[in-house]
Structure formats: structure tokens, C-alpha cells
Amino acid sequence: MRPSRCVTNSGKIGQTKVKRYWPGKALEWADDADEDIDLRTARISLDRAFPKDDDSDIPLKDDRRLRRLSQTRENKEELRAYHRRIRQAEIVSTEEEEPLENEESEEESEDEQMGAAMVKPVFIPKSQRDTIAELERLEELEEEERQLEELVKKRLEACKIETRHVVVEEIEKEEHVEKPLNEEANIEDVDTDDELNEAEEYESWENREIGRIKRDGEERDARLKDKESADDTIQSAGKDDIYSRDFSEPTGEDKMDKSIPPKVMQVKHFGRSGRTKWTHLVNEDTTDWNAP
């Protein structure tokens, strides 16, 4: 592509530099044109939004957008005025509070210097007042109660001491009574059988042993009877027929006389699959005739 020629201000013919075209990239003259179009459209929209009184032929009440725009302007101005009034009131209140805080801090410092705060007086009815006579009466009652408690403690201690003396006297009396008895028992314990007959002593010992063995047997039998009676609560042991039954007697087929049926039927398990073929070797001929 050959560069185009252009005429400069000095009258000379020069070459103009042509820039390469890139796909997707807008040209410089296109950007300038877009800016001009944007400015024109913005100016038109502003003229429509804020028309001049001389140029506007349409009345305000006939355009809804203009009415809404003017209403928003009025609302904004009212809000600004309202916020401005609130701000001024806050400033005034802060200015008034500052001297009050200073006065309070000064009063607190003065109170601290003067000392503790005085308690507020409270009215108490006459029926609820503690007079001096009432206080003295209460003190007298407390003193009487304390003296009564001390008297009770002293009496308890005296009773304990008296009880100890009585117990000691009783123990001494028992010892005096038991002492001669113990001495007599000790004297009787010393028993010598040197002069007694040994045969008579042996016979008496034998009789005692026989009596002891007999008593032991009787006691054992009595215990067994008691145990049986305890085990048999209805006391039926030995009275029922089952205790006298013979469990070795024949039952069922054993009661039949095997000699009555025919000889063919006199086999074990007759008529069953497991019946026996032979009855006894005595009834069978076991002779071997081929034997030498």
C-alpha cells in the first residue's frame, strides 16, 4: 500500500503516514466522532430535563416526567432543611451540656472535699420505734435466758456426778457380795477322789455313756422325722398306692402266655420287619450229614 500525499502549510507536498488497521480496534477518527455524538446526546437530554422558560412550549403540568423531577427536587430541599435544623439543635444541646457537665464535675469535687454524703432522714412510726425502755427490757430478757441456760448446765453436771457416785457404789456392793462366793467356789473346786471306788466309778461312767448314746439316737430319729414331715407337706409319704407297687411285674406282651399261639407265631416281633427267624438252637436241627 502506497502512502498518500498531502499539502503542508509551507506549500510543500509531504507524505502522510497511514497507520495499520487492526481488526476489532476502533479507529481514531471513529473515537472522535463517537465523542461528538455523545456530547450532542447529553446536551439534548439536559435540555429536555431542564428546559428553559423561553424555549419551553409544553406546560409543566402536562409532562409527568417533569412533574416527578420537580417533586424530587422539592423533597430533596425539604430533607436538607430538616437535617440542617436537626444539626443546629444538636450543636446547641452540646453547647448547653458542656457547662452543665463542668458544673457537675465541680460539685462532685466539692462534695469529695467536704466529706461523706449525709444519709437521707427516714420517718419511723411511733409503734415501730425502739425506745430506751424497750432496749433495756430486751437486755433484761436476754440476761434471764442466759442465767437460765447456765443453771440448766450446772444441774446437768451435778446429775452426772451423782450418777457416777451411784454407779461406783453399786459396783463396790457387787464386788463385796461376789468375793465370798468366789472364795467358796474355789474351795469346792479342790476335789480329790483318792478314796473313791474305781469299779463303781467305771460302772457309773459306763451307764452315763450308754444313756448318752441312747439320747443321741433318739435325737437323731426325731430330727429325721422332722425332716420327713418338712419335705412332705401334705403328709402323703407311704400312703399312696404308688409306694406299694411292684415295678418288676410283667407288662404289655409279657403278660401273654407264649405257649398258646401257634408255633409260627412264637417268635420275637412277629409280623414286623425285624422279627427273628430262629427261636432256639434246641428247636433246630444243626446236624451236618456231610461231616466225616
Secondary structure by P-SEA (a helix, b strand, c coil): cbbbbbbccccbbbbbbbbbbbcccccaaaaaaaaaaaaaaaaaaaaaaccccccccccccccaaaaaaaaaaaaaaaaaaaaaaaaaaaaaaaaaaaaaaaaaaaaaaaaaaaccccccbbbbcccccccaaaaaaaaaaaaaaaaaaaaaaaaaaaaaaaaaaaaaaaaaaaaaaaaaaaaaaaaaaccccccccaaaaaaaaaaaaaaaaaaaaaaaaaaaaaaaaaaccccccccccccccccccccccccccccccccccccccccccccccccccccccccccccc
